[in-house]
Amino acid sequence: MQPQAKVRSSCFARHSLSALVTIGELAKRTGLSVSAIRFYESRGLVTALRSAGNQRRFARADIRRLAFAQIAQSLGLSLAEILAELATLPAGAAPTHADWAAISARIDARLAAQMALLERVRARLEGCIGCGCLSLERCALYNPGDRAGRTGTGARYLIAADAADG
């Protein structure tokens, strides 16, 4: 059993060392490597406390924070966006259902827009692949003389034009 020495950090002052988890335990619970956890710590996604022997200790709530980071990254959120969302959670305490619901609502709008865009691109690609025109003169995506470049950057025919349509 770990000693009941009080932790020195103000945001975790109410936690004893036995209420915290080691970096190894956090890695085991999250499926992340220790180096990945250190990376997330260096970016401010989680905060380690130090024991008297200078060992890292994390709040159990950091298990959920890191799980959220993994899920959010798989959804395409940047590290900065993940950090901004995690910054809305209470420091040193387990987030409530309402805390997670607020994050979910913010991310849901972004995901809906991404899904709509993917569906539009899929429809255009399926139409193009199934078109069978076999003629660059009739191809809806053919761009002679880079005329699409005059309207802006990016995949103008597949993404930008569709985004304006709806």
Backbone as CSV, one residue per row, in Angstrom:
resi,resn,N_x,N_y,N_z,CA_x,CA_y,CA_z,C_x,C_y,C_z
1,MET,0.839,-1.174,0.000,0.000,0.000,0.000,0.888,1.243,0.000
2,GLN,0.456,2.250,-0.734,1.233,3.477,-0.840,1.017,4.353,0.386
3,PRO,1.985,5.176,0.735,1.834,6.061,1.890,0.716,7.065,1.654
4,GLN,0.146,7.547,2.717,-0.963,8.495,2.651,-0.500,9.945,2.652
5,ALA,0.729,10.178,2.239,1.253,11.546,2.189,0.395,12.402,1.277
6,LYS,0.165,13.619,1.663,-0.653,14.515,0.864,0.120,15.017,-0.346
7,VAL,-0.582,15.190,-1.437,0.001,15.666,-2.671,0.183,17.173,-2.577
8,ARG,1.256,17.676,-3.231,1.617,19.081,-3.108,0.847,20.006,-4.045
9,SER,0.240,19.517,-5.104,-0.421,20.381,-6.084,-1.731,20.923,-5.531
10,SER,-1.992,22.204,-5.789,-3.194,22.828,-5.248,-4.461,22.243,-5.832
11,CYS,-4.475,21.911,-7.144,-5.711,21.403,-7.733,-5.991,19.962,-7.331
12,PHE,-4.987,19.246,-6.823,-5.190,17.880,-6.383,-4.952,17.741,-4.883
13,ALA,-4.974,18.830,-4.177,-4.600,18.816,-2.762,-5.455,17.869,-1.941
14,ARG,-6.680,17.636,-2.349,-7.547,16.769,-1.552,-7.280,15.281,-1.799
15,HIS,-6.442,14.945,-2.768,-6.138,13.555,-3.073,-4.909,13.090,-2.295
16,SER,-4.992,11.892,-1.775,-3.787,11.282,-1.216,-3.136,10.487,-2.339
17,LEU,-1.896,10.138,-2.176,-1.194,9.387,-3.219,-1.891,8.067,-3.523
18,SER,-2.528,7.459,-2.542,-3.201,6.183,-2.781,-4.447,6.349,-3.650
19,ALA,-4.971,7.561,-3.762,-6.149,7.812,-4.600,-5.753,8.089,-6.038
20,LEU,-4.469,8.136,-6.313,-3.974,8.433,-7.647,-3.420,7.169,-8.287
21,VAL,-3.187,7.225,-9.601,-2.632,6.071,-10.309,-1.269,6.424,-10.866
22,THR,-0.422,5.418,-10.966,0.906,5.620,-11.539,0.777,5.731,-13.052
23,ILE,1.836,6.182,-13.690,1.823,6.284,-15.142,1.692,4.898,-15.777
24,GLY,2.270,3.895,-15.158,2.140,2.528,-15.652,0.706,2.029,-15.583
25,GLU,0.040,2.316,-14.457,-1.366,1.934,-14.318,-2.235,2.678,-15.328
26,LEU,-1.934,3.957,-15.530,-2.685,4.759,-16.499,-2.491,4.192,-17.908
27,ALA,-1.271,3.796,-18.228,-0.994,3.199,-19.538,-1.779,1.902,-19.706
28,LYS,-1.788,1.092,-18.677,-2.514,-0.182,-18.742,-4.012,0.046,-18.921
29,ARG,-4.567,0.991,-18.197,-6.013,1.256,-18.269,-6.438,1.898,-19.583
30,THR,-5.570,2.695,-20.189,-5.945,3.421,-21.407,-5.484,2.730,-22.684
31,GLY,-4.530,1.820,-22.565,-3.972,1.187,-23.750,-2.935,2.054,-24.443
32,LEU,-2.593,3.176,-23.848,-1.563,4.061,-24.393,-0.194,3.657,-23.859
33,SER,0.824,3.977,-24.597,2.178,3.736,-24.096,2.518,4.822,-23.071
34,VAL,3.477,4.517,-22.240,3.945,5.497,-21.259,4.458,6.742,-21.976
35,SER,5.152,6.559,-23.079,5.667,7.722,-23.813,4.526,8.563,-24.387
36,ALA,3.443,7.931,-24.805,2.290,8.692,-25.302,1.668,9.505,-24.165
37,ILE,1.585,8.922,-22.998,1.041,9.658,-21.849,1.939,10.836,-21.503
38,ARG,3.236,10.632,-21.544,4.162,11.742,-21.295,3.986,12.834,-22.345
39,PHE,3.765,12.427,-23.604,3.513,13.401,-24.670,2.254,14.202,-24.361
40,TYR,1.166,13.520,-24.019,-0.074,14.221,-23.689,0.122,15.135,-22.478
41,GLU,0.904,14.671,-21.529,1.203,15.502,-20.363,1.975,16.755,-20.787
42,SER,2.943,16.585,-21.662,3.747,17.736,-22.110,2.898,18.750,-22.867
43,ARG,1.795,18.303,-23.459,0.890,19.196,-24.196,-0.229,19.734,-23.316
44,GLY,-0.290,19.280,-22.064,-1.262,19.813,-21.119,-2.605,19.104,-21.092
45,LEU,-2.723,17.948,-21.743,-3.998,17.230,-21.729,-4.266,16.575,-20.381
46,VAL,-3.206,16.152,-19.715,-3.303,15.629,-18.348,-2.173,16.264,-17.540
47,THR,-2.333,16.247,-16.237,-1.328,16.831,-15.354,-0.877,15.791,-14.354
48,ALA,0.401,15.547,-14.317,0.955,14.601,-13.351,1.311,15.341,-12.080
49,LEU,1.111,14.648,-11.005,1.586,15.117,-9.710,2.836,14.316,-9.404
50,ARG,3.636,14.791,-8.514,4.867,14.082,-8.168,4.809,13.612,-6.725
51,SER,5.183,12.373,-6.536,5.277,11.820,-5.191,6.546,12.352,-4.542
52,ALA,6.748,12.027,-3.295,7.968,12.450,-2.605,9.203,11.891,-3.313
53,GLY,9.044,10.741,-3.973,10.141,10.137,-4.725,10.178,10.597,-6.181
54,ASN,9.452,11.649,-6.494,9.401,12.268,-7.817,8.783,11.362,-8.889
55,GLN,7.907,10.452,-8.477,7.209,9.607,-9.443,5.908,10.280,-9.863
56,ARG,5.554,10.101,-11.124,4.310,10.681,-11.635,3.109,9.959,-11.038
57,ARG,2.103,10.745,-10.690,0.811,10.212,-10.249,-0.272,11.005,-10.978
58,PHE,-1.334,10.295,-11.372,-2.429,10.920,-12.110,-3.746,10.656,-11.400
59,ALA,-4.673,11.574,-11.551,-6.021,11.374,-11.023,-6.706,10.295,-11.853
60,ARG,-7.577,9.529,-11.232,-8.315,8.495,-11.965,-9.137,9.107,-13.098
61,ALA,-9.565,10.341,-12.945,-10.330,11.014,-13.999,-9.523,11.158,-15.280
62,ASP,-8.195,11.081,-15.179,-7.354,11.186,-16.372,-7.529,9.988,-17.303
63,ILE,-8.033,8.879,-16.792,-8.334,7.732,-17.652,-9.365,8.155,-18.687
64,ARG,-10.409,8.830,-18.242,-11.455,9.290,-19.167,-10.947,10.393,-20.085
65,ARG,-10.138,11.277,-19.556,-9.597,12.357,-20.387,-8.758,11.796,-21.535
66,LEU,-7.935,10.805,-21.230,-7.108,10.201,-22.274,-7.950,9.370,-23.241
67,ALA,-8.972,8.701,-22.734,-9.874,7.964,-23.628,-10.563,8.947,-24.580
68,PHE,-10.993,10.085,-24.036,-11.601,11.106,-24.887,-10.602,11.574,-25.948
69,ALA,-9.355,11.802,-25.562,-8.345,12.261,-26.517,-8.168,11.246,-27.639
70,GLN,-8.155,9.969,-27.301,-8.013,8.928,-28.318,-9.202,8.938,-29.277
71,ILE,-10.385,9.019,-28.745,-11.595,9.028,-29.578,-11.635,10.280,-30.432
72,ALA,-11.356,11.425,-29.820,-11.399,12.695,-30.548,-10.385,12.714,-31.684
73,GLN,-9.195,12.173,-31.461,-8.200,12.112,-32.529,-8.687,11.222,-33.663
74,SER,-9.343,10.122,-33.323,-9.848,9.237,-34.378,-10.971,9.901,-35.169
75,LEU,-11.630,10.892,-34.580,-12.677,11.640,-35.275,-12.115,12.804,-36.080
76,GLY,-10.806,13.035,-35.956,-10.174,14.080,-36.740,-9.931,15.381,-36.006
77,LEU,-10.202,15.440,-34.715,-9.920,16.661,-33.969,-8.419,16.805,-33.797
78,SER,-7.959,18.022,-33.874,-6.538,18.292,-33.663,-6.237,18.260,-32.171
79,LEU,-4.968,18.188,-31.861,-4.555,18.218,-30.466,-4.998,19.518,-29.801
80,ALA,-4.912,20.626,-30.518,-5.346,21.918,-29.972,-6.846,21.904,-29.677
81,GLU,-7.638,21.307,-30.566,-9.083,21.233,-30.335,-9.407,20.337,-29.146
82,ILE,-8.677,19.241,-29.024,-8.876,18.337,-27.894,-8.525,19.039,-26.594
83,LEU,-7.401,19.746,-26.604,-6.981,20.487,-25.414,-8.017,21.537,-25.035
84,ALA,-8.573,22.229,-26.026,-9.598,23.249,-25.751,-10.826,22.611,-25.108
85,GLU,-11.226,21.452,-25.592,-12.391,20.770,-24.998,-12.082,20.291,-23.586
86,LEU,-10.902,19.698,-23.398,-10.543,19.219,-22.060,-10.391,20.370,-21.076
87,ALA,-10.024,21.545,-21.562,-9.885,22.712,-20.684,-11.226,23.134,-20.094
88,THR,-12.330,22.698,-20.692,-13.652,23.038,-20.152,-14.033,22.144,-18.981
89,LEU,-13.273,21.074,-18.764,-13.576,20.149,-17.669,-12.957,20.642,-16.368
90,PRO,-13.543,20.249,-15.250,-12.990,20.685,-13.961,-11.612,20.074,-13.719
91,ALA,-10.690,20.871,-13.248,-9.335,20.392,-12.957,-9.332,19.631,-11.641
92,GLY,-8.715,18.471,-11.643,-8.536,17.717,-10.406,-9.768,17.005,-9.904
93,ALA,-10.821,16.951,-10.707,-12.032,16.260,-10.288,-12.593,15.497,-11.474
94,ALA,-13.355,14.486,-11.183,-13.977,13.719,-12.259,-15.044,14.573,-12.929
95,PRO,-15.025,14.639,-14.244,-16.063,15.385,-14.957,-17.434,14.747,-14.735
96,THR,-18.445,15.570,-14.751,-19.813,15.083,-14.566,-20.408,14.689,-15.917
97,HIS,-21.560,14.071,-15.858,-22.283,13.733,-17.088,-22.568,15.004,-17.884
98,ALA,-22.920,16.065,-17.212,-23.203,17.336,-17.890,-21.956,17.891,-18.585
99,ASP,-20.802,17.734,-17.956,-19.545,18.185,-18.575,-19.316,17.465,-19.898
100,TRP,-19.456,16.138,-19.885,-19.237,15.356,-21.098,-20.319,15.631,-22.135
101,ALA,-21.555,15.856,-21.684,-22.653,16.149,-22.616,-22.400,17.461,-23.354
102,ALA,-21.848,18.437,-22.667,-21.555,19.729,-23.309,-20.492,19.555,-24.384
103,ILE,-19.456,18.781,-24.082,-18.420,18.515,-25.083,-19.028,17.756,-26.255
104,SER,-19.835,16.777,-25.960,-20.462,15.975,-27.004,-21.313,16.838,-27.934
105,ALA,-22.045,17.761,-27.384,-22.890,18.639,-28.206,-22.031,19.499,-29.136
106,ARG,-20.924,19.994,-28.622,-20.050,20.820,-29.469,-19.424,20.003,-30.595
107,ILE,-19.026,18.799,-30.283,-18.390,17.957,-31.295,-19.423,17.420,-32.284
108,ASP,-20.638,17.190,-31.831,-21.678,16.634,-32.690,-21.927,17.510,-33.910
109,ALA,-21.952,18.809,-33.738,-22.181,19.711,-34.875,-21.057,19.581,-35.895
110,ARG,-19.849,19.498,-35.418,-18.703,19.322,-36.317,-18.789,17.999,-37.059
111,LEU,-19.139,16.928,-36.350,-19.240,15.619,-36.985,-20.351,15.585,-38.024
112,ALA,-21.461,16.231,-37.726,-22.566,16.275,-38.692,-22.125,16.961,-39.980
113,ALA,-21.388,18.050,-39.859,-20.899,18.758,-41.050,-19.901,17.890,-41.811
114,GLN,-19.025,17.197,-41.099,-18.060,16.318,-41.752,-18.761,15.172,-42.472
115,MET,-19.780,14.603,-41.832,-20.498,13.496,-42.458,-21.241,13.958,-43.707
116,ALA,-21.841,15.132,-43.642,-22.537,15.664,-44.818,-21.555,15.878,-45.962
117,LEU,-20.389,16.416,-45.659,-19.375,16.621,-46.684,-18.925,15.283,-47.280
118,LEU,-18.692,14.308,-46.437,-18.276,12.991,-46.928,-19.350,12.368,-47.819
119,GLU,-20.593,12.524,-47.451,-21.676,11.992,-48.268,-21.734,12.682,-49.630
120,ARG,-21.534,13.994,-49.655,-21.527,14.716,-50.931,-20.360,14.266,-51.809
121,VAL,-19.189,14.123,-51.214,-18.023,13.678,-51.979,-18.255,12.254,-52.481
122,ARG,-18.790,11.384,-51.628,-19.066,10.005,-52.043,-20.024,9.977,-53.229
123,ALA,-21.081,10.751,-53.153,-22.057,10.785,-54.253,-21.404,11.254,-55.549
124,ARG,-20.581,12.286,-55.459,-19.902,12.775,-56.657,-18.942,11.735,-57.221
125,LEU,-18.191,11.079,-56.342,-17.248,10.066,-56.804,-17.978,8.869,-57.411
126,GLU,-19.055,8.430,-56.760,-19.823,7.312,-57.304,-20.398,7.683,-58.664
127,GLY,-20.880,8.919,-58.780,-21.414,9.382,-60.060,-20.338,9.411,-61.118
128,CYS,-19.164,9.855,-60.750,-18.053,9.939,-61.695,-17.584,8.549,-62.111
129,ILE,-17.438,7.662,-61.146,-16.967,6.316,-61.446,-18.000,5.569,-62.295
130,GLY,-19.259,5.765,-61.981,-20.325,5.077,-62.705,-20.766,5.775,-63.976
131,CYS,-20.240,6.941,-64.258,-20.661,7.747,-65.404,-20.411,7.048,-66.720
132,GLY,-19.240,6.487,-66.867,-18.917,5.777,-68.091,-18.696,6.660,-69.298
133,CYS,-18.532,7.948,-69.109,-18.384,8.847,-70.254,-17.121,8.561,-71.050
134,LEU,-16.076,8.159,-70.352,-14.792,7.855,-70.982,-14.312,8.973,-71.901
135,SER,-14.732,10.171,-71.619,-14.353,11.300,-72.466,-13.992,12.482,-71.587
136,LEU,-12.803,12.995,-71.729,-12.406,14.166,-70.949,-13.215,15.392,-71.342
137,GLU,-13.718,15.437,-72.560,-14.512,16.601,-72.974,-15.838,16.669,-72.231
138,ARG,-16.400,15.531,-71.858,-17.698,15.524,-71.172,-17.572,15.306,-69.664
139,CYS,-16.391,15.017,-69.166,-16.192,14.712,-67.749,-16.446,15.941,-66.881
140,ALA,-17.274,15.760,-65.870,-17.623,16.869,-64.973,-16.438,17.304,-64.111
141,LEU,-15.448,16.446,-63.969,-14.309,16.780,-63.123,-13.079,17.218,-63.911
142,TYR,-13.144,17.112,-65.211,-12.013,17.514,-66.045,-11.815,19.020,-65.920
143,ASN,-10.576,19.454,-65.826,-10.267,20.845,-65.518,-9.215,21.388,-66.495
144,PRO,-9.573,21.544,-67.764,-8.575,22.022,-68.727,-8.152,23.451,-68.421
145,GLY,-6.855,23.692,-68.542,-6.339,25.039,-68.306,-6.516,25.504,-66.870
146,ASP,-6.770,24.580,-65.967,-6.962,24.898,-64.544,-7.983,25.999,-64.332
147,ARG,-9.110,25.902,-65.021,-10.147,26.929,-64.856,-10.714,26.927,-63.430
148,ALA,-10.678,25.785,-62.749,-11.154,25.737,-61.363,-10.249,26.558,-60.449
149,GLY,-8.981,26.689,-60.816,-8.047,27.465,-60.011,-8.431,28.934,-59.908
150,ARG,-9.206,29.428,-60.864,-9.641,30.834,-60.821,-10.680,31.071,-59.730
151,THR,-11.323,29.996,-59.273,-12.358,30.156,-58.243,-11.813,29.948,-56.839
152,GLY,-10.564,29.531,-56.720,-9.966,29.354,-55.398,-9.139,28.091,-55.324
153,THR,-8.667,27.806,-54.133,-7.811,26.647,-53.914,-8.628,25.436,-53.496
154,GLY,-7.984,24.292,-53.551,-8.602,23.071,-53.055,-9.302,22.269,-54.124
155,ALA,-9.966,21.223,-53.689,-10.686,20.329,-54.594,-12.021,20.977,-54.948
156,ARG,-11.979,21.913,-55.830,-13.133,22.761,-56.152,-14.348,21.975,-56.626
157,TYR,-14.155,20.980,-57.451,-15.291,20.279,-58.037,-15.900,19.257,-57.079
158,LEU,-15.108,18.704,-56.193,-15.643,17.693,-55.293,-16.076,18.255,-53.949
159,ILE,-15.369,19.231,-53.439,-15.655,19.698,-52.081,-16.245,21.098,-52.072
160,ALA,-15.496,22.071,-52.548,-15.916,23.466,-52.412,-17.229,23.749,-53.111
161,ALA,-17.420,23.261,-54.307,-18.664,23.522,-55.019,-19.841,22.873,-54.316
162,ASP,-19.651,21.648,-53.815,-20.727,20.969,-53.114,-21.059,21.647,-51.797
163,ALA,-20.058,22.155,-51.117,-20.299,22.816,-49.839,-21.182,24.035,-50.048
164,ALA,-21.014,24.733,-51.145,-21.838,25.895,-51.421,-23.272,25.484,-51.791
165,ASP,-23.418,24.279,-52.372,-24.735,23.814,-52.766,-25.597,23.398,-51.592
166,GLY,-24.931,23.025,-50.512,-25.828,22.662,-49.504,-25.499,21.942,-48.362
